[in-house]
Amino acid sequence: MQALVAYQSDFTKRTGIDIVLDMESFSKLSPPMEEPIFRIIQEALNNAAKYAQAQRVVIQLHRGPDLVKIVITDDGRGFDLHQHRTGKSSRGWGLIFMEERAVSIGGGFRVESAEGAGTRIIVEVPK
């Protein structure tokens, strides 16, 4: 994902957020998977900058025999998942779009977050 490496550099220059890319055991994705996964990561980074006030984001991309797994973790302020799920939060379109992109390529999408504890986004897509 050469586009991700280039985006990482530009994003860090623009926002000051440190991004760690862990792409161990990761090889090129098929074209139908590459763009949705890049867009999910891009949206997660934008959320980390815009809402989370994160200083650091770790992006892990791993490809196993049957699964591509992406984990994006920020050290930001986090949010109340219950409020988001019940519609009591005015934010959330970015998360909805990320989930739709994951589902469009046959994947699963999960968010873990709590106020004051950062956010973790997990995407798993069968190969």
C-alpha positions in Angstrom: 0.0 0.0 0.0 2.3 2.7 -1.3 -0.5 5.2 -1.2 -0.8 4.7 2.5 2.9 5.4 3.1 2.7 8.6 1.1 -0.5 9.6 2.9 1.1 8.9 6.3 3.9 11.4 5.6 1.5 14.1 4.3 -0.9 13.6 7.2 1.8 13.8 9.8 3.1 17.0 8.2 -0.3 18.5 8.1 -1.6 17.5 11.6 1.5 16.8 13.7 0.0 13.4 14.6 2.6 10.6 14.8 1.6 7.6 12.7 3.1 4.2 13.2 2.6 1.8 10.3 3.0 -1.9 11.2 2.7 -3.8 7.9 4.5 -7.0 8.9 3.5 -10.0 6.9 1.5 -7.7 4.6 1.5 -7.9 0.8 -0.3 -6.2 -2.0 -4.1 -6.3 -1.8 -6.3 -7.1 -4.7 -7.6 -4.0 -6.4 -11.2 -4.4 -5.2 -10.0 -4.5 -1.6 -7.3 -1.8 -1.8 -9.3 1.3 -2.2 -12.0 0.6 0.4 -9.3 -0.3 3.0 -7.3 2.8 2.2 -10.5 4.9 2.6 -11.3 3.3 5.9 -7.8 4.1 7.2 -8.0 7.6 5.7 -11.4 8.2 7.5 -10.0 6.8 10.8 -7.1 9.2 10.6 -9.3 12.1 9.8 -11.5 11.3 12.9 -8.3 11.0 15.1 -7.3 14.5 14.0 -10.7 16.1 14.0 -12.5 14.7 17.0 -10.1 12.6 19.1 -7.3 15.1 19.6 -4.9 12.2 19.2 -1.1 12.5 19.3 -0.4 9.1 18.0 -2.1 6.5 15.7 -0.9 3.0 15.2 -2.1 1.2 12.0 -1.5 -2.5 11.9 -2.1 -4.4 8.6 -1.7 -8.1 8.7 -2.5 -10.7 6.1 -3.0 -14.3 7.3 -3.8 -17.4 5.3 -7.5 -16.7 5.3 -7.9 -13.1 6.5 -6.8 -9.5 6.1 -6.9 -7.7 9.4 -6.6 -3.9 9.9 -6.4 -2.4 13.4 -6.2 1.3 13.8 -5.6 2.5 17.4 -5.4 6.1 18.5 -4.5 7.6 21.9 -7.2 10.3 21.7 -10.0 11.2 24.0 -12.3 8.3 22.9 -16.0 8.5 23.1 -19.1 6.8 24.6 -20.0 4.0 22.2 -23.5 3.7 23.8 -24.3 7.3 22.9 -23.1 6.7 19.4 -25.1 3.5 19.0 -28.3 5.0 20.4 -28.1 8.1 18.2 -27.5 10.5 21.1 -24.3 11.7 19.5 -24.3 14.2 16.6 -21.2 12.6 15.2 -20.8 9.2 13.6 -21.2 9.5 9.8 -17.5 8.6 9.4 -17.9 5.4 11.4 -21.0 4.5 9.3 -19.1 5.1 6.1 -16.2 3.0 7.3 -18.5 0.1 8.2 -20.2 0.3 4.8 -16.9 0.1 3.1 -15.8 -2.9 5.1 -19.2 -4.7 4.4 -18.9 -3.9 0.7 -15.8 -6.1 0.5 -17.3 -8.9 2.6 -15.6 -7.8 5.8 -16.5 -7.1 9.4 -16.1 -3.8 11.3 -15.8 -3.2 15.0 -15.2 -0.2 17.1 -13.8 -0.2 20.7 -13.7 3.1 22.5 -14.4 4.7 25.9 -14.2 8.3 27.0 -10.6 9.1 27.9 -9.3 5.8 26.6 -8.8 6.3 22.8 -10.4 4.4 20.0 -9.6 1.1 18.2 -11.1 0.3 14.8 -10.9 -3.3 13.7 -11.6 -4.5 10.1 -11.4 -8.2 9.1 -11.9 -9.2 5.6 -11.7 -12.8 4.3 -9.3 -13.3 1.4 
